[in-house]
Amino acid sequence: METKIKPFKPHIIHSNKPLSDFALPNLLQQVMQHKIILLRDTPALTRDELLSYCQQNAQLLSWDFGAVMDMKVDEPAKNYLFTAGDVPLHWDGAFYQEPRFLLFQCIEAPEAGSGGETLFVNTERVWQESSEQQKKQWSDYSFTFQTEKLAHYGGAISRPMINQHPATGEIILRFAEPVGEDYLNPVTVALVNKTARESARIIQQISALGVFALKASF
């Protein structure tokens, strides 16, 4: 691919004030502008404090686990999300309901150089900085995703690659990498109306766009 896109960076706020001292609507407005807001040095909230803070200004999605997920290694695990391994590129809520915003709170960070980085992709920028030929190709792509429900998600869905942001109307991209048989709870990905060989080639090309993402270990 000839697409050349510069990595984007989060908007960082240094503060020793607790999250509850920040007006949530203001933070969400900044997320709309910068895509990622990173609060550094803020004291952690308890689970109940976090829920209370969010519920004051937002309607929360509820999953099998409730509104707050504890992301940690769980033995024995049924799904790769709860292992010490990597997590292929995806978007949250694909098999259930896509949240408008996500809030992560780091309780215990790994030591530098020990892994745990997260890859974020600004798909608006990927679209805006891609060639017209590339945009035309992507506009023809729809994907099927299928996985057994062994965690809080599962089933089979089909989504076009090109979507519109519900608030801004900007073009956003929907894509998730396949989760292979060497992972717990694999996810198969295929392109609609393409052969298996064509699907594998195109998926590999799109996965390579990860170089345009932000490898976040702030």
C-alpha positions in Angstrom: 0.0 0.0 0.0 1.2 3.5 -0.7 -0.8 5.1 2.1 1.6 7.2 4.3 0.1 8.3 7.6 1.8 9.9 10.6 1.2 8.4 14.0 -1.1 10.5 16.3 -0.5 11.1 20.0 -2.8 11.5 23.0 -3.6 14.7 24.7 -1.8 14.4 28.1 -3.0 16.1 31.3 -0.7 15.9 34.3 -2.6 16.3 37.6 -2.6 14.9 41.1 -6.3 15.6 41.5 -8.7 12.7 41.5 -10.7 12.0 38.4 -13.8 13.0 40.2 -12.5 16.6 40.3 -12.7 16.8 36.5 -16.0 17.7 34.9 -16.9 14.6 32.8 -18.6 16.6 30.0 -15.5 18.7 29.5 -13.3 15.6 29.3 -15.6 13.9 26.8 -15.5 17.1 24.7 -11.7 16.9 24.7 -11.9 13.2 23.7 -14.0 14.3 20.7 -11.2 16.7 19.7 -8.1 14.7 20.5 -9.4 11.1 20.3 -7.4 10.0 23.4 -7.1 11.9 26.7 -4.4 10.6 29.1 -4.6 11.7 32.7 -1.3 11.1 34.5 -0.6 10.9 38.2 -4.3 11.0 39.2 -5.2 8.8 42.2 -7.2 5.7 41.4 -10.8 5.6 42.2 -12.6 2.6 43.7 -15.0 0.6 41.5 -18.0 2.3 43.2 -16.4 5.8 42.9 -15.7 5.2 39.3 -19.3 4.1 38.6 -20.7 7.0 40.5 -18.6 9.5 38.6 -19.6 8.1 35.2 -23.3 7.7 36.0 -23.7 11.3 37.0 -23.2 12.5 33.4 -23.5 9.4 31.1 -25.6 6.4 30.4 -23.5 3.3 30.9 -23.6 0.1 28.9 -24.1 -3.1 30.9 -22.5 -6.4 29.9 -22.5 -9.8 31.4 -19.9 -8.5 33.9 -21.8 -5.2 34.5 -20.6 -1.7 33.6 -17.0 -2.1 34.7 -14.6 -4.8 33.4 -11.6 -5.9 35.4 -8.9 -6.6 32.8 -6.5 -9.0 34.4 -5.0 -12.4 33.9 -7.5 -15.0 35.0 -6.6 -18.7 35.4 -8.0 -20.8 34.0 -9.1 -18.5 31.2 -11.6 -19.4 28.5 -10.8 -16.3 26.4 -7.5 -14.8 25.2 -8.4 -11.4 26.7 -7.8 -12.7 30.2 -4.4 -14.3 29.4 -0.9 -12.7 29.5 -0.8 -12.9 25.7 -1.3 -10.2 23.1 -4.7 -9.0 21.8 -5.1 -8.6 18.0 -6.4 -5.3 16.7 -10.2 -4.9 17.2 -12.9 -2.4 18.1 -14.9 -2.8 21.3 -18.6 -3.7 21.4 -18.6 -5.3 17.9 -20.6 -8.3 18.9 -22.9 -6.4 21.3 -23.2 -2.6 21.3 -20.5 -0.1 20.5 -19.9 2.3 23.4 -19.6 6.0 22.5 -16.7 6.5 24.9 -14.3 4.1 26.8 -12.7 5.0 30.1 -9.7 3.0 31.3 -8.2 3.2 34.8 -4.8 1.7 35.3 -4.6 0.2 38.8 -1.2 -1.5 38.4 1.2 -0.9 35.5 3.8 -3.3 34.3 7.5 -2.3 34.4 8.8 -0.5 31.4 9.9 -2.9 28.7 7.9 -5.8 30.0 5.0 -5.5 27.6 1.4 -4.4 28.0 1.4 -1.7 25.3 -1.9 -0.8 23.6 -2.2 0.0 19.9 -4.7 2.8 19.0 -5.7 3.7 15.5 -7.2 7.0 14.5 -9.3 5.7 11.6 -10.6 9.1 10.7 -7.0 10.1 9.9 -6.3 6.9 8.1 -9.3 7.6 5.8 -8.5 11.3 5.3 -4.9 10.7 4.4 -5.5 7.7 2.1 -5.5 7.9 -1.7 -8.7 8.1 -3.7 -7.9 4.6 -5.1 -7.5 3.2 -1.6 -10.8 4.8 -0.5 -12.6 3.3 -3.5 -11.3 -0.2 -2.7 -12.2 0.1 1.0 -15.7 1.3 0.1 -16.4 -2.1 -1.5 -15.3 -4.1 1.5 -17.6 -5.8 4.0 -16.3 -8.2 6.7 -17.8 -11.1 8.5 -16.7 -11.9 12.1 -17.5 -15.1 14.0 -16.6 -16.5 17.4 -18.0 -18.7 20.0 -19.5 -16.9 23.1 -17.1 -18.0 25.9 -16.8 -14.5 27.4 -19.0 -11.4 27.3 -19.3 -11.4 23.5 -19.7 -13.8 20.7 -21.8 -14.8 17.7 -21.6 -13.8 14.0 -21.8 -10.3 12.5 -21.2 -8.6 9.2 -20.0 -5.0 8.9 -18.9 -2.7 6.1 -15.4 -1.3 6.5 -16.7 2.2 5.9 -18.9 3.7 8.6 -20.0 7.2 9.8 -19.3 8.6 13.2 -22.8 9.0 14.9 -22.0 12.5 16.2 -19.6 14.1 13.7 -20.6 12.3 10.5 -16.9 11.7 9.7 -15.9 8.5 8.0 -14.5 5.9 10.4 -13.3 2.4 9.7 -14.3 -0.9 11.2 -11.8 -3.7 11.1 -10.6 -6.4 13.4 -7.8 -8.8 12.9 -8.4 -12.6 12.9 -7.7 -14.4 16.2 -5.9 -17.6 15.3 -6.4 -21.2 16.5 -3.4 -20.7 18.7 -5.4 -18.4 20.9 -8.2 -19.2 23.3 -11.6 -18.4 21.7 -10.5 -17.8 18.1 -12.3 -15.2 15.9 -12.6 -15.8 12.1 -12.6 -12.9 9.8 -13.5 -13.0 6.1 -14.4 -10.5 3.3 -17.8 -10.9 1.8 -17.8 -12.0 -1.9 -14.0 -12.8 -1.8 -12.2 -16.1 -2.0 -10.3 -17.3 1.1 -7.0 -16.4 -0.6 -8.2 -12.9 -1.5 -9.6 -12.4 2.0 -6.2 -13.4 3.6 -4.3 -11.1 1.3 -6.5 -8.1 1.9 -6.7 -8.6 5.6 -2.9 -8.8 5.8 -2.6 -5.5 3.9 -5.1 -3.8 6.2 -3.4 -5.2 9.3 -0.1 -3.6 8.1 -1.8 -0.2 8.6 -0.9 -0.8 12.2 2.3 1.1 11.5 0.1 4.2 11.3 -1.2 3.6 14.8 0.1 4.8 18.1 2.0 2.3 20.1 1.0 3.6 23.5 3.2 3.1 26.5 3.0 6.7 27.7 
